[in-house]
Amino acid sequence: MEFTKINEKVLDEIRAIVGAEFVFTQKEILEESSRDYTEDLRFLPEAVVRPANADEISRIMKICNRERIPVTPRGAGTGLSGGALPVCGGLVIAMSRFNKIIKIDERNLQAVVEPGVINQVFQDAVMEKNLFYPPDPASRGSCFLGGNLAESAGGPKAVKYGVTKDYVLNCEVVLPTGEIIWTGANVLKNSTGYNLTQLIVGSEGTLGIITKIVFKLLPLPTENLLMLVPFFSSEKACEAVSAIFRAGIIPSALEFMERDCIEYVMKFVDVKIPLKDNIQAHLLIEVDGTDRDVLFKECEKISELLYQYECDEVLFADTAQQKADLWRARRSAGEAVKSHSIYKEEDTVVPRAELPRLLKGVKEIGAKYGFRSVCYGHAGDGNLHVNIIKEAISDEDWNTKVPLGIREIFKLCVELGGTISGEHGIGYVQKGYLDIAFNKTQLDLMKGIKNLFDPNGILNPKKIFVN
């Protein structure tokens, strides 16, 4: 598809809409918008604009659609699949000014927010009213809610409470052609027509730009207990995961970290985790609710069960600080690995009982193609983050052999009943593998939806699909 470069006439039109102070062509700002947290990729846009409301975005999109200028919506830039990279240049629409919590409705347990609100800021605001918004990705201290919707982000609490899509009731969206629509209604049940809300959630900024979100909220759990469980075998740790659920317990979080991950984390952040020489993995298990005695009984039941899977002594976080330290360690895993080496992070997911076979297969495939992987993730969801470490691998092998190994890992996921991304999305870097998860008919349906929303293909081009 042929796109048009941004000229001074177009820039003047955009300046007239948002104000000259919110249109940027300076090199340092363009460079800031050229990257996200995906590997070491850089794509320079021609301009960046920071609009303030849906009407401004609508008018900008009409100009870009008319002129065939590619547009990339951008949140906080914490993505891991290249979804916010302006791979075709053009215009970046930065959502940083959409940062208001418009309303927290305590009567209906709902909230209306703008997409530039930081996840943790929103969580803290509703918590002050004894309400709860569960989705909590590792980057929750910096990621925007709009980006969370774009990828249907999850996080540790997803195992009990679900992912972002489970909390979105309605969205205001600007379409690529400039129209402004609401996708649904502010109700818990809705069987009125096609579900446009759930079509937008997870569409990775390719179908429209979200400008308002209506969230469902829950009552706040008042108690939680946290256990750290060391295992002598990584595969046994994975086997234990599904056993917990089969015993009738649903933890509020169930995270897996193998030994290399923990070693990297302890070098990266000032947190000490007991790590005997013969320990190969840890499970981080949280239960929550409103009755502390009930939670203690659940932890006792979990502990008794885990000793059947070759674990060492179960450790409890006795203080709020110990809990915070353990969660800080888990949430910093990705950055810790990245600080050690260039890496590729694959967001694999399988039915949780298949997690041991996935982990075993990942290690065997790594040995076959000559790469080492560091694994951690949301074990309760069967969601394993596979970090492939470059270290001494040559550039040629990194660019040719390693992708073959990744393809085998993804094929294994599908063979096990899973798929190639649980929460990071397809974006730019995974689109070459989408044929593993979908056949031609499925892909053609998706491309047809994209073409209907975006007939000129200007919004977040070259994402999800190969062409």
GUFI-135947 format. One line per field, with one value per residue (C-alpha): residue in three letters; x, y, z. Coordinates in pm, 1 decimal. Each point is the difference from the previous one (the first is absolute). Example, Ala and Ser with C-alpha at 12.3 -4.5 7.8 and 13.67 -1.06 7.14 Angstrom:
<rs>
residuo = ALA | SER $
east = 1230.0 | 137.0 $
north = -450.0 | 344.0 $
up = 780.0 | -66.0 $
</rs>
This chain:
<rs>
residuo = MET | GLU | PHE | THR | LYS | ILE | ASN | GLU | LYS | VAL | LEU | ASP | GLU | ILE | ARG | ALA | ILE | VAL | GLY | ALA | GLU | PHE | VAL | PHE | THR | GLN | LYS | GLU | ILE | LEU | GLU | GLU | SER | SER | ARG | ASP | TYR | THR | GLU | ASP | LEU | ARG | PHE | LEU | PRO | GLU | ALA | VAL | VAL | ARG | PRO | ALA | ASN | ALA | ASP | GLU | ILE | SER | ARG | ILE | MET | LYS | ILE | CYS | ASN | ARG | GLU | ARG | ILE | PRO | VAL | THR | PRO | ARG | GLY | ALA | GLY | THR | GLY | LEU | SER | GLY | GLY | ALA | LEU | PRO | VAL | CYS | GLY | GLY | LEU | VAL | ILE | ALA | MET | SER | ARG | PHE | ASN | LYS | ILE | ILE | LYS | ILE | ASP | GLU | ARG | ASN | LEU | GLN | ALA | VAL | VAL | GLU | PRO | GLY | VAL | ILE | ASN | GLN | VAL | PHE | GLN | ASP | ALA | VAL | MET | GLU | LYS | ASN | LEU | PHE | TYR | PRO | PRO | ASP | PRO | ALA | SER | ARG | GLY | SER | CYS | PHE | LEU | GLY | GLY | ASN | LEU | ALA | GLU | SER | ALA | GLY | GLY | PRO | LYS | ALA | VAL | LYS | TYR | GLY | VAL | THR | LYS | ASP | TYR | VAL | LEU | ASN | CYS | GLU | VAL | VAL | LEU | PRO | THR | GLY | GLU | ILE | ILE | TRP | THR | GLY | ALA | ASN | VAL | LEU | LYS | ASN | SER | THR | GLY | TYR | ASN | LEU | THR | GLN | LEU | ILE | VAL | GLY | SER | GLU | GLY | THR | LEU | GLY | ILE | ILE | THR | LYS | ILE | VAL | PHE | LYS | LEU | LEU | PRO | LEU | PRO | THR | GLU | ASN | LEU | LEU | MET | LEU | VAL | PRO | PHE | PHE | SER | SER | GLU | LYS | ALA | CYS | GLU | ALA | VAL | SER | ALA | ILE | PHE | ARG | ALA | GLY | ILE | ILE | PRO | SER | ALA | LEU | GLU | PHE | MET | GLU | ARG | ASP | CYS | ILE | GLU | TYR | VAL | MET | LYS | PHE | VAL | ASP | VAL | LYS | ILE | PRO | LEU | LYS | ASP | ASN | ILE | GLN | ALA | HIS | LEU | LEU | ILE | GLU | VAL | ASP | GLY | THR | ASP | ARG | ASP | VAL | LEU | PHE | LYS | GLU | CYS | GLU | LYS | ILE | SER | GLU | LEU | LEU | TYR | GLN | TYR | GLU | CYS | ASP | GLU | VAL | LEU | PHE | ALA | ASP | THR | ALA | GLN | GLN | LYS | ALA | ASP | LEU | TRP | ARG | ALA | ARG | ARG | SER | ALA | GLY | GLU | ALA | VAL | LYS | SER | HIS | SER | ILE | TYR | LYS | GLU | GLU | ASP | THR | VAL | VAL | PRO | ARG | ALA | GLU | LEU | PRO | ARG | LEU | LEU | LYS | GLY | VAL | LYS | GLU | ILE | GLY | ALA | LYS | TYR | GLY | PHE | ARG | SER | VAL | CYS | TYR | GLY | HIS | ALA | GLY | ASP | GLY | ASN | LEU | HIS | VAL | ASN | ILE | ILE | LYS | GLU | ALA | ILE | SER | ASP | GLU | ASP | TRP | ASN | THR | LYS | VAL | PRO | LEU | GLY | ILE | ARG | GLU | ILE | PHE | LYS | LEU | CYS | VAL | GLU | LEU | GLY | GLY | THR | ILE | SER | GLY | GLU | HIS | GLY | ILE | GLY | TYR | VAL | GLN | LYS | GLY | TYR | LEU | ASP | ILE | ALA | PHE | ASN | LYS | THR | GLN | LEU | ASP | LEU | MET | LYS | GLY | ILE | LYS | ASN | LEU | PHE | ASP | PRO | ASN | GLY | ILE | LEU | ASN | PRO | LYS | LYS | ILE | PHE | VAL | ASN $
east = 0.0 | 127.7 | 1.6 | 54.7 | 265.0 | -110.0 | 48.6 | -6.3 | -357.0 | -121.7 | 200.5 | -161.8 | -345.0 | 81.4 | 146.2 | -323.0 | -190.0 | 213.5 | 222.7 | 357.0 | 139.6 | -138.8 | 148.0 | 359.6 | 263.2 | 307.5 | 240.5 | 9.9 | -379.4 | -17.2 | 267.1 | -192.6 | -301.2 | 209.7 | 36.2 | -182.5 | 111.6 | 19.5 | 355.3 | 217.4 | -220.4 | -13.8 | -240.1 | 1.2 | -334.7 | -20.2 | -199.5 | -159.2 | -327.6 | -151.9 | -373.9 | -229.0 | -336.9 | -186.6 | -106.5 | 361.9 | 95.5 | -301.3 | 105.6 | 360.7 | -108.1 | -212.8 | 304.4 | 225.7 | -260.0 | -44.8 | 375.4 | 82.0 | 236.7 | 73.1 | -98.7 | 133.1 | -185.4 | 234.1 | -49.6 | 287.0 | 219.0 | 33.5 | -113.4 | 198.1 | -122.5 | 76.3 | -362.9 | 82.7 | 290.4 | -57.0 | 145.0 | -127.2 | 105.8 | -289.6 | -175.4 | 4.1 | -307.5 | 122.9 | -275.7 | 182.6 | -250.3 | -290.4 | 83.4 | -322.6 | -206.0 | -333.2 | -226.1 | 3.9 | -360.7 | -23.2 | -371.1 | 49.4 | 362.0 | 117.0 | 253.8 | 41.7 | 360.9 | 218.2 | 253.3 | 309.8 | -63.1 | 276.9 | -122.7 | 125.1 | -133.2 | -345.0 | 34.1 | 98.8 | -286.0 | -268.1 | 167.9 | -52.5 | -372.0 | 35.7 | -37.1 | 224.7 | 123.7 | 195.1 | 201.5 | 357.0 | 270.1 | 364.1 | 28.4 | -305.2 | 197.7 | 49.0 | -226.2 | -315.1 | -346.2 | -49.3 | 301.3 | -135.3 | -319.4 | 191.9 | 169.6 | -266.8 | 276.9 | -10.6 | 249.2 | 19.9 | -358.8 | -140.3 | 4.9 | -292.7 | -149.5 | 50.9 | 174.0 | -76.3 | -274.4 | -201.3 | -35.2 | -76.3 | -369.2 | 15.1 | 247.3 | -2.9 | 205.7 | 116.3 | -0.1 | 276.8 | -241.4 | -68.8 | -344.4 | -47.6 | -199.6 | -88.3 | 43.7 | -256.0 | -192.7 | 82.4 | -166.4 | 118.1 | -209.5 | -33.8 | -118.2 | -89.5 | 170.0 | 364.0 | 238.6 | 202.2 | 148.6 | 175.6 | 106.4 | 181.8 | 157.7 | 305.9 | 0.4 | 342.2 | -91.9 | -75.1 | -377.6 | -46.5 | 142.5 | -157.9 | -80.9 | -220.4 | -46.6 | -279.0 | 129.5 | -178.0 | 138.9 | -11.3 | -11.9 | 352.4 | 135.4 | 121.5 | 239.7 | 274.6 | 273.3 | 312.1 | 215.6 | 333.7 | 55.2 | 340.7 | 15.2 | 281.9 | -140.2 | -147.7 | -226.4 | -129.6 | -78.3 | -204.8 | -175.1 | -101.8 | -184.1 | -297.0 | -11.9 | -85.9 | -305.3 | -103.8 | -0.8 | -270.8 | 210.7 | 22.0 | 294.1 | -12.2 | 347.5 | 218.5 | 334.3 | 293.5 | 366.7 | 284.0 | 341.0 | 174.3 | -281.1 | 35.2 | 377.8 | -42.6 | -261.9 | 218.1 | 279.2 | -244.8 | -198.7 | 88.2 | -214.0 | 133.3 | -173.2 | 117.7 | 160.9 | 169.5 | 235.6 | -242.7 | -308.9 | -103.7 | -322.8 | -241.3 | -374.8 | -136.6 | -353.1 | -248.8 | -349.0 | -238.7 | -345.1 | -166.9 | 48.7 | 359.6 | -76.2 | -139.6 | 312.7 | 227.9 | -189.0 | 41.5 | 374.3 | 29.7 | -179.6 | 225.9 | 312.9 | -95.0 | -67.1 | 324.8 | 219.7 | -113.1 | 181.7 | 353.6 | -5.3 | 220.1 | -131.3 | -292.5 | 77.7 | -262.9 | 32.3 | -64.8 | -3.0 | -130.6 | 360.9 | 83.8 | -305.0 | 96.5 | 357.3 | -113.5 | -238.9 | 266.8 | 230.8 | -260.9 | -105.1 | 360.1 | 79.7 | -27.4 | 219.0 | 248.8 | 41.8 | 22.7 | 274.7 | 208.7 | -19.0 | -188.2 | -294.2 | -322.8 | -299.4 | -261.4 | -340.1 | -103.9 | -320.5 | -144.0 | -266.9 | 157.2 | 27.1 | 222.3 | 250.2 | 257.7 | 1.3 | 37.9 | 294.3 | 172.1 | -55.7 | 135.7 | 325.4 | 32.9 | -60.6 | 255.3 | 259.3 | -79.7 | 45.8 | 278.7 | -169.1 | -62.4 | -333.8 | -102.9 | -362.1 | -250.6 | -365.0 | -357.7 | 0.5 | -358.9 | -107.9 | 242.6 | 167.3 | 378.4 | 227.0 | 294.5 | 297.7 | 254.0 | 342.1 | 239.1 | 325.4 | 268.0 | -234.6 | 120.2 | -215.4 | -55.4 | -127.3 | -205.1 | -176.6 | -33.7 | 22.8 | -172.1 | -322.9 | -17.2 | 16.8 | -269.8 | -222.9 | 44.4 | -88.7 | -317.5 | -91.9 | 40.3 | -233.5 | -270.2 | 50.0 | -55.2 | -327.1 | 146.1 | 95.3 | 285.7 | -85.2 | -179.8 | 21.9 | 273.8 | -175.8 | 129.3 | 96.5 | 299.5 | 238.4 | -232.1 | -205.0 | 216.5 | -117.7 | -374.0 | -48.2 | 83.6 | -308.2 | -244.6 | -82.7 | -63.5 | -375.0 | 49.9 | 266.9 | -215.4 | -287.2 | 228.5 | 142.6 | -355.4 | -85.7 | 312.7 | -91.7 | -355.9 | 118.0 | 300.2 | -54.1 | 318.5 | 211.5 | 142.8 | -48.1 | 293.5 | 104.1 | 218.6 | -123.3 | -150.2 | -7.1 | 299.6 | -143.9 $
north = 0.0 | 346.1 | 263.5 | 376.1 | 193.2 | 272.6 | 344.5 | 344.7 | 64.1 | -306.8 | 98.4 | 344.4 | -161.5 | -214.7 | 296.5 | 187.9 | -286.0 | -68.5 | 306.3 | 32.7 | -87.5 | -354.4 | -83.3 | -119.3 | -57.8 | 34.5 | -290.0 | -92.2 | -32.1 | -196.6 | -235.5 | -45.3 | -114.6 | -224.0 | -282.1 | -195.7 | -291.0 | -241.4 | -124.2 | 279.9 | 123.9 | 362.3 | 159.4 | 378.9 | 178.0 | 324.0 | 182.2 | -52.7 | 160.4 | 6.5 | 66.9 | 66.1 | -147.4 | -225.5 | 287.7 | 102.2 | -360.3 | -24.3 | 307.5 | -122.1 | -343.3 | 157.4 | 189.6 | -305.8 | -220.3 | 260.1 | 34.3 | -374.6 | 75.0 | -295.3 | 53.4 | -188.3 | 42.1 | -10.3 | -41.9 | -29.1 | -204.6 | -299.5 | -256.3 | -314.1 | -81.1 | 325.0 | 109.3 | 368.8 | 15.5 | 238.1 | -245.1 | 205.3 | 336.9 | 241.3 | 144.3 | -125.1 | 93.3 | 0.6 | -47.1 | 149.8 | 288.0 | -244.7 | -46.9 | 66.0 | -233.8 | 150.1 | -178.3 | -282.4 | -114.7 | -165.6 | -75.1 | -212.5 | -110.1 | 161.3 | 259.7 | 223.3 | 78.9 | 130.7 | -233.7 | 192.5 | -77.4 | -217.7 | -342.2 | 29.2 | 354.7 | -133.0 | -302.0 | 223.5 | 243.3 | -269.7 | -169.4 | 318.3 | -64.4 | -368.2 | -107.6 | -219.8 | 2.1 | -327.8 | 6.2 | 75.7 | -49.0 | 10.9 | 356.5 | 117.1 | 288.3 | 157.7 | -163.0 | 176.5 | -152.7 | 58.9 | -215.8 | -263.2 | -7.3 | -16.0 | -323.3 | -122.5 | -4.2 | -243.7 | -23.9 | -218.2 | 58.4 | -133.5 | -357.3 | 73.9 | 320.1 | -3.4 | 239.2 | 351.5 | -110.4 | -133.3 | 350.2 | 215.9 | 83.3 | 275.0 | 215.1 | 328.4 | -55.4 | 217.7 | -200.6 | 30.7 | 197.9 | 247.1 | -104.9 | -20.5 | -294.4 | -169.0 | -375.5 | -127.5 | 99.0 | 50.0 | -323.6 | -338.6 | -194.3 | 94.0 | -220.7 | 288.6 | -54.5 | -87.2 | 60.9 | 293.0 | 63.4 | -335.9 | 45.9 | 321.4 | -148.8 | -193.3 | 150.8 | 157.8 | 348.3 | -116.7 | 61.1 | 324.7 | 233.4 | -40.2 | 333.9 | -104.3 | -328.2 | -120.8 | -264.1 | -244.9 | -4.4 | -252.6 | 29.6 | 15.4 | -320.5 | 101.2 | -286.5 | -185.5 | -249.8 | -58.2 | -313.8 | -57.3 | -367.1 | -132.4 | -314.8 | -238.6 | -42.4 | 263.6 | -254.3 | -117.2 | 360.6 | 22.1 | -328.9 | 134.8 | 293.0 | -190.1 | -218.2 | 306.8 | 70.3 | -362.9 | 15.7 | 266.4 | 308.9 | 304.0 | 219.7 | 372.4 | -35.7 | -296.0 | 95.7 | -210.5 | 105.2 | -229.1 | 25.0 | 213.1 | 252.7 | 31.6 | 41.1 | 280.8 | 169.7 | 0.1 | 168.1 | 257.4 | 100.2 | 2.6 | -299.6 | -317.1 | -328.2 | -323.6 | -208.4 | -325.5 | -163.6 | -278.6 | 222.2 | 35.0 | 205.0 | 183.8 | 42.7 | 324.5 | -72.2 | 252.2 | -56.1 | 283.2 | 60.8 | 147.8 | -272.5 | -49.9 | -334.4 | -139.8 | 115.1 | -170.1 | -325.2 | 35.2 | 57.4 | -307.2 | -207.3 | 135.5 | -68.3 | -359.6 | -52.2 | 156.1 | -230.8 | -276.2 | 180.9 | 8.9 | 346.4 | 127.8 | 186.2 | 228.9 | 360.3 | 254.0 | 377.4 | 112.2 | 377.2 | 250.1 | 83.3 | -364.0 | -22.4 | 319.4 | -124.2 | -330.8 | 172.1 | 252.3 | -290.3 | -169.2 | 318.4 | 93.8 | -335.1 | 129.0 | 304.3 | -212.9 | -237.9 | 289.4 | 163.9 | -316.9 | -45.8 | 75.4 | -233.9 | -101.7 | -53.1 | -247.9 | 11.8 | -365.5 | -138.9 | -351.5 | -166.6 | 6.1 | -380.2 | 3.9 | 241.5 | -271.0 | -125.0 | 355.1 | 75.5 | -328.5 | 66.7 | 354.2 | -126.2 | -278.1 | 242.1 | 240.4 | -277.8 | -89.6 | 355.9 | 106.2 | 255.9 | 29.3 | 111.0 | 150.0 | -77.5 | 153.1 | 90.6 | -36.3 | -372.5 | -4.1 | 109.7 | -229.3 | 322.4 | -49.0 | 287.8 | -152.0 | 237.0 | -107.0 | 140.1 | 114.9 | -4.6 | -140.5 | -100.1 | 149.0 | 261.4 | -240.0 | -279.7 | 248.0 | 113.3 | -338.5 | -300.0 | 146.5 | 87.8 | -364.0 | -104.5 | 253.0 | -140.8 | -349.1 | 132.3 | 157.5 | -318.0 | -190.5 | 248.3 | -57.0 | -378.5 | 16.1 | 188.6 | 345.0 | 295.6 | 239.3 | 295.7 | 16.6 | 371.0 | 179.3 | -3.1 | -67.9 | 352.7 | 32.9 | -272.2 | -301.5 | 49.5 | -242.3 | -281.9 | 66.5 | -273.4 | -255.2 | 98.2 | 74.3 | -140.8 | 208.1 | 25.0 | 137.3 | 246.2 | 119.3 | 68.7 | 208.0 | 190.3 | 66.6 | 154.0 | 216.9 | 116.6 | 84.7 | 219.1 | 143.6 | -6.1 | 194.6 | -200.8 | 305.5 | -97.0 | -184.5 | -159.7 | -311.5 | -135.4 | -346.5 | -95.6 | -65.5 | 229.5 $
up = 0.0 | -94.9 | 269.8 | -20.0 | 189.4 | 238.0 | -150.7 | 157.5 | -114.9 | 189.2 | 307.5 | -8.1 | -16.5 | 302.7 | 188.1 | -57.9 | 167.6 | 310.1 | 29.7 | -125.4 | 344.6 | -33.2 | -341.3 | 4.4 | -266.4 | 223.0 | -34.1 | 370.0 | 20.4 | -324.7 | 134.8 | 325.2 | -204.3 | -225.5 | 253.3 | 264.7 | 221.4 | -293.4 | -53.0 | -143.8 | -285.8 | -122.4 | -250.9 | -22.8 | -53.3 | -197.1 | 267.7 | 341.1 | 110.8 | 348.7 | -33.6 | 296.4 | -95.7 | -240.5 | -225.3 | -60.9 | -84.0 | -230.7 | -197.5 | -17.1 | -124.1 | -273.9 | -123.6 | 10.7 | -168.2 | -273.8 | -55.2 | 49.9 | 289.6 | 231.7 | 364.0 | 303.4 | 331.6 | 299.0 | 372.3 | 246.7 | -236.9 | 233.8 | -259.1 | -81.7 | -352.4 | -182.6 | -7.1 | 53.3 | -245.9 | -294.8 | -252.5 | -296.6 | 140.0 | -20.7 | 302.5 | 359.5 | 202.2 | 360.1 | 258.6 | 300.3 | 43.2 | 34.6 | 367.3 | 189.3 | 217.1 | -98.3 | 247.4 | 253.6 | 39.4 | 342.3 | -43.0 | -311.5 | 58.1 | -323.1 | -107.6 | -303.9 | -83.5 | -279.6 | -161.9 | 114.0 | 368.8 | 146.1 | 111.5 | 359.6 | 37.4 | -91.4 | 228.8 | 291.7 | -67.0 | 8.6 | 297.1 | 202.4 | -44.7 | 99.3 | -361.6 | -212.0 | -359.5 | -30.3 | -329.5 | 109.1 | -265.2 | 108.7 | -132.5 | 195.9 | 151.4 | -342.4 | -261.7 | -121.3 | 21.5 | -372.5 | -76.2 | 239.4 | -206.7 | -326.3 | 110.5 | 245.0 | 259.9 | 288.3 | 283.7 | 312.2 | 116.1 | -329.7 | 129.1 | 233.4 | -132.2 | -376.3 | -240.6 | -122.6 | -239.9 | 292.8 | 150.5 | -305.1 | -37.6 | -260.9 | -193.2 | -185.9 | -314.1 | -288.7 | -322.1 | -262.8 | -218.4 | 282.4 | 125.7 | 377.8 | 135.5 | 327.7 | -27.0 | 252.3 | 311.3 | 368.5 | 106.1 | 123.7 | -252.3 | -365.1 | -285.4 | -229.0 | -334.8 | -58.3 | 289.8 | -132.1 | 344.2 | 7.5 | -362.2 | 89.6 | 315.2 | -114.0 | -351.1 | 67.3 | -118.7 | -354.7 | -7.5 | 190.9 | 263.2 | 343.7 | 166.3 | 296.6 | 186.5 | 228.2 | 241.8 | 225.9 | 356.2 | 284.5 | 380.9 | 140.8 | 161.2 | 344.9 | 75.8 | -184.9 | 77.5 | -209.7 | -20.5 | -172.4 | -80.7 | -115.9 | -216.8 | -81.9 | -353.8 | -232.6 | -163.0 | 338.9 | 87.1 | -319.5 | 78.2 | 340.1 | -157.5 | -140.2 | 311.8 | 209.8 | -214.1 | -5.1 | 380.2 | -22.6 | 78.4 | -227.0 | 104.0 | -72.6 | -154.2 | -91.9 | -153.7 | -123.4 | 0.0 | -91.5 | 162.5 | -263.4 | 18.7 | 377.9 | -26.8 | -255.3 | 216.0 | 311.4 | -196.9 | -138.1 | 310.8 | 368.1 | 95.5 | 159.5 | -80.9 | 166.7 | -274.9 | 98.5 | -248.5 | -89.5 | -49.6 | -363.6 | 17.3 | 226.4 | 3.5 | 144.8 | 123.5 | 135.6 | 138.3 | 78.4 | 142.6 | 307.1 | 263.1 | 114.4 | 169.4 | -325.0 | -184.4 | 254.0 | -52.9 | -377.7 | 42.1 | 223.6 | -262.2 | -276.3 | 205.7 | 69.8 | -368.4 | -120.1 | 206.3 | -234.6 | -282.1 | 140.3 | 151.3 | 278.3 | 305.2 | -76.9 | 96.3 | 108.0 | -40.6 | 356.2 | -50.7 | -253.4 | -88.9 | -73.5 | -224.5 | -178.8 | -49.6 | -148.9 | -238.5 | -95.8 | -81.8 | -217.6 | -179.5 | -78.9 | -164.7 | -356.2 | 60.1 | 191.9 | -294.4 | -245.5 | 206.6 | -37.4 | -377.0 | -319.0 | 1.9 | -170.8 | 226.2 | -120.0 | 169.2 | -20.5 | 148.7 | 33.5 | 216.4 | 346.7 | 29.8 | -311.7 | 154.0 | 88.5 | -360.8 | -129.0 | 229.0 | -87.6 | -371.0 | 22.5 | 151.3 | -259.4 | -287.4 | 146.5 | 11.1 | -361.8 | -128.6 | 232.8 | 222.7 | 373.8 | 137.3 | 331.5 | 86.3 | 239.0 | -19.8 | 110.9 | 64.0 | 122.6 | -348.2 | -183.8 | -121.2 | -21.4 | -100.2 | -186.0 | -10.8 | -261.2 | 90.5 | -273.4 | 200.1 | -235.2 | -284.3 | -329.5 | -171.4 | -289.5 | 223.7 | 201.8 | -314.6 | -174.8 | 235.4 | 305.0 | -189.3 | -112.4 | 363.9 | 92.5 | -272.7 | 148.0 | 347.1 | -135.7 | -187.3 | 325.2 | 174.1 | -260.2 | 9.7 | 377.0 | -47.6 | 56.9 | -215.6 | -72.1 | 224.6 | 332.0 | 80.1 | -198.9 | -336.3 | -351.4 | -100.7 | -227.1 | 116.5 | 16.9 | -317.1 | -196.8 | 227.0 | -14.8 | -261.2 | 270.8 | 200.1 | -284.5 | -342.0 | -313.6 | 58.3 | 350.6 | -113.6 | -290.8 | 241.2 | 221.6 | -296.2 | -118.1 | 337.0 | -18.5 | -351.6 | 107.1 | 288.4 | -183.3 | -379.0 | -71.5 | 243.4 | 173.6 | 367.1 | 156.4 | -330.1 | -30.0 | 334.0 | 62.1 | -370.0 | -226.0 | -269.1 $
</rs>
